[in-house]
Amino acid sequence: MIDKKEIRRQYKETIQPMGVYQITNLANGKIFLESSKNLNAIFNRSLFQLRGGLHVSEGLQKDFKQYGESSFAFEVVDRLEPKEGLGYDYSRDLKALEEIWLEKLQPYGDKGYNNR
C-alpha cells in the first residue's frame, strides 16, 4: 500500500533542481532570463502564465500572443548545485548566478525582455 504522507514528506525533503533559465523567442531571438528554486515547476508556471496572459514581462507576453506558443523555447542556462542541507536558503546564491548571466547575455531592449 502506498503511504501518501510518506511520499509527501520525502518530496518536501528533496532539494529540487534550481538555477537560471531562459525563454527564447525563436522568431526574433529575444530572451527572457530569470532564476528559480524549482526548474521543473517554473517551465509549467511560465507557460500557464503566458497562455493565460498573466506573465510579468509585458513584452514577452505581447510577443507570445503575436507569434504563438510554438515560437518559444524554454531552456536551462545554468544549474546551482546544492551544497548545504534542506534548511539553507539558496535565494542569494541564485540571485548572484542570475546577475552573472544577465551581465553576460544582456537580455535588454532589442536583445531581450528583461528590464534593467
SEBA-266833 format. One record per residue: residue number from 0; x, y, z of N, C-alpha, C in turn. Coordinates in steps of 0.2 Angstrom, whole numbers, plus 5000, padded with zeros to 4 digits. Example, Ala and Ser with C-alpha at 12.3 -4.5 7.8 and 13.67 -1.06 7.14 Angstrom:
<pts>
PT  lopa    nu    nv    nw   cau   cav   caw    cu    cv    cw
PT     0  5066  4972  5039  5062  4978  5039  5066  4984  5039
PT     1  5064  4989  5035  5068  4995  5036  5064  5000  5039
</pts>
This chain:
<pts>
PT  lopa    nu    nv    nw   cau   cav   caw    cu    cv    cw
PT     0  5004  4994  5000  5000  5000  5000  5004  5006  5000
PT     1  5002  5011  4996  5006  5017  4996  5005  5022  5001
PT     2  5010  5024  5005  5009  5029  5010  5010  5036  5008
PT     3  5004  5040  5006  5004  5046  5003  5008  5051  5008
PT     4  5007  5051  5014  5010  5055  5019  5018  5055  5018
PT     5  5020  5048  5018  5027  5047  5017  5030  5050  5011
PT     6  5026  5049  5005  5029  5051  4999  5029  5059  4999
PT     7  5024  5062  5002  5024  5070  5003  5030  5072  5007
PT     8  5031  5068  5012  5037  5070  5016  5043  5070  5013
PT     9  5044  5064  5009  5050  5063  5005  5051  5069  5000
PT    10  5046  5071  4997  5046  5076  4992  5048  5083  4995
PT    11  5045  5084  5000  5047  5090  5004  5054  5091  5006
PT    12  5057  5085  5007  5064  5084  5010  5069  5084  5004
PT    13  5067  5084  4998  5071  5083  4992  5072  5090  4989
PT    14  5078  5092  4988  5080  5098  4985  5079  5098  4978
PT    15  5075  5102  4975  5073  5102  4968  5079  5106  4964
PT    16  5079  5104  4957  5084  5107  4953  5083  5114  4953
PT    17  5088  5118  4954  5087  5125  4954  5093  5128  4949
PT    18  5091  5135  4947  5096  5138  4943  5093  5143  4939
PT    19  5097  5145  4933  5095  5150  4929  5092  5147  4922
PT    20  5086  5150  4920  5083  5148  4914  5081  5154  4909
PT    21  5080  5152  4903  5078  5157  4898  5072  5155  4894
PT    22  5068  5159  4892  5063  5158  4887  5065  5162  4881
PT    23  5066  5158  4875  5069  5161  4869  5063  5162  4864
PT    24  5062  5168  4861  5058  5169  4856  5062  5167  4849
PT    25  5060  5161  4846  5063  5159  4840  5062  5163  4834
PT    26  5057  5167  4834  5056  5171  4828  5060  5177  4828
PT    27  5062  5180  4834  5066  5186  4834  5072  5186  4838
PT    28  5073  5180  4841  5080  5179  4845  5080  5183  4852
PT    29  5074  5186  4854  5074  5189  4861  5074  5184  4866
PT    30  5076  5185  4872  5076  5181  4878  5074  5184  4884
PT    31  5071  5180  4888  5069  5182  4895  5073  5177  4900
PT    32  5077  5180  4904  5081  5177  4909  5079  5178  4916
PT    33  5079  5172  4920  5077  5173  4927  5080  5166  4930
PT    34  5080  5167  4937  5082  5161  4941  5076  5158  4944
PT    35  5077  5152  4947  5071  5148  4950  5074  5143  4955
PT    36  5070  5142  4961  5072  5137  4965  5070  5130  4963
PT    37  5065  5130  4958  5062  5124  4956  5062  5124  4948
PT    38  5067  5122  4945  5067  5122  4937  5062  5118  4934
PT    39  5060  5112  4938  5055  5108  4935  5048  5112  4935
PT    40  5046  5116  4940  5040  5119  4940  5040  5125  4936
PT    41  5045  5129  4936  5045  5136  4933  5043  5135  4925
PT    42  5045  5130  4922  5043  5130  4915  5035  5129  4914
PT    43  5032  5125  4918  5025  5124  4918  5021  5131  4921
PT    44  5024  5134  4926  5021  5140  4928  5021  5146  4923
PT    45  5027  5146  4920  5028  5151  4915  5023  5150  4909
PT    46  5023  5144  4907  5019  5143  4901  5011  5144  4903
PT    47  5009  5142  4909  5002  5143  4911  5001  5151  4911
PT    48  5006  5155  4914  5005  5162  4914  5005  5165  4907
PT    49  5009  5163  4902  5009  5165  4895  5002  5163  4892
PT    50  5000  5157  4893  4994  5155  4890  4988  5159  4892
PT    51  4988  5161  4899  4983  5165  4902  4984  5172  4901
PT    52  4989  5175  4898  4990  5182  4898  4992  5185  4904
PT    53  4995  5182  4908  4997  5184  4915  5005  5185  4917
PT    54  5009  5184  4912  5016  5184  4913  5018  5191  4915
PT    55  5023  5191  4920  5026  5198  4922  5029  5202  4917
PT    56  5032  5199  4912  5035  5203  4907  5030  5204  4901
PT    57  5028  5211  4901  5023  5213  4896  5026  5212  4889
PT    58  5032  5213  4887  5035  5212  4881  5035  5205  4879
PT    59  5037  5200  4883  5036  5193  4882  5029  5191  4881
PT    60  5025  5193  4885  5018  5192  4884  5015  5194  4877
PT    61  5017  5200  4875  5014  5203  4869  5017  5198  4863
PT    62  5023  5197  4863  5026  5193  4858  5023  5186  4858
PT    63  5022  5183  4864  5019  5176  4864  5012  5176  4861
PT    64  5008  5181  4862  5002  5182  4859  5003  5183  4851
PT    65  5008  5187  4849  5008  5188  4842  5011  5182  4838
PT    66  5017  5179  4841  5020  5173  4837  5017  5166  4839
PT    67  5014  5166  4844  5011  5159  4846  5016  5155  4850
PT    68  5014  5150  4854  5017  5146  4858  5023  5142  4855
PT    69  5022  5140  4849  5027  5136  4845  5033  5140  4843
PT    70  5033  5146  4844  5039  5151  4843  5043  5152  4849
PT    71  5042  5148  4854  5046  5149  4860  5049  5143  4863
PT    72  5055  5144  4865  5059  5138  4868  5061  5139  4875
PT    73  5060  5135  4880  5062  5135  4887  5068  5131  4888
PT    74  5073  5134  4891  5079  5130  4892  5083  5132  4899
PT    75  5086  5128  4901  5090  5129  4907  5097  5132  4905
PT    76  5099  5137  4908  5106  5140  4906  5111  5138  4911
PT    77  5110  5138  4917  5115  5136  4922  5111  5133  4928
PT    78  5114  5128  4931  5111  5125  4937  5115  5127  4943
PT    79  5112  5127  4949  5115  5128  4955  5115  5122  4959
PT    80  5121  5119  4960  5121  5113  4964  5121  5114  4971
PT    81  5116  5110  4975  5115  5111  4982  5122  5109  4986
PT    82  5124  5113  4990  5130  5112  4994  5128  5112  5002
PT    83  5122  5114  5003  5120  5114  5010  5114  5110  5011
PT    84  5112  5109  5017  5106  5105  5019  5099  5108  5017
PT    85  5094  5105  5019  5087  5107  5017  5086  5114  5020
PT    86  5088  5116  5026  5087  5122  5029  5090  5128  5026
PT    87  5095  5127  5021  5099  5133  5018  5094  5136  5013
PT    88  5095  5143  5013  5091  5147  5009  5095  5149  5003
PT    89  5094  5146  4997  5098  5147  4991  5096  5154  4987
PT    90  5092  5158  4990  5090  5164  4986  5095  5168  4984
PT    91  5100  5170  4989  5105  5174  4987  5110  5171  4982
PT    92  5111  5165  4983  5116  5161  4978  5113  5162  4971
PT    93  5106  5160  4970  5103  5160  4964  5103  5167  4961
PT    94  5102  5172  4965  5102  5179  4963  5109  5181  4960
PT    95  5114  5179  4963  5121  5180  4961  5122  5177  4954
PT    96  5120  5171  4954  5120  5167  4947  5116  5170  4942
PT    97  5110  5173  4943  5106  5176  4938  5110  5183  4936
PT    98  5113  5186  4941  5116  5193  4939  5122  5191  4934
PT    99  5126  5186  4935  5131  5184  4931  5129  5183  4924
PT   100  5123  5179  4923  5120  5178  4917  5117  5184  4913
PT   101  5114  5188  4917  5111  5195  4915  5117  5199  4912
PT   102  5122  5199  4915  5128  5203  4913  5131  5200  4907
PT   103  5131  5194  4906  5134  5190  4901  5130  5191  4894
PT   104  5123  5190  4895  5119  5189  4890  5115  5196  4888
PT   105  5115  5201  4893  5112  5207  4892  5105  5207  4888
PT   106  5100  5203  4891  5094  5202  4888  5089  5208  4889
PT   107  5091  5214  4886  5088  5220  4887  5086  5223  4880
PT   108  5081  5227  4880  5080  5231  4873  5078  5226  4868
PT   109  5082  5227  4862  5081  5223  4856  5084  5216  4857
PT   110  5088  5214  4863  5090  5208  4864  5086  5204  4868
PT   111  5081  5207  4872  5078  5203  4877  5072  5207  4880
PT   112  5069  5203  4885  5063  5205  4888  5064  5208  4895
PT   113  5070  5207  4898  5071  5209  4905  5072  5217  4905
PT   114  5071  5219  4911  5071  5226  4912  5078  5227  4917
PT   115  5081  5233  4916  5087  5234  4919  5086  5236  4927
</pts>
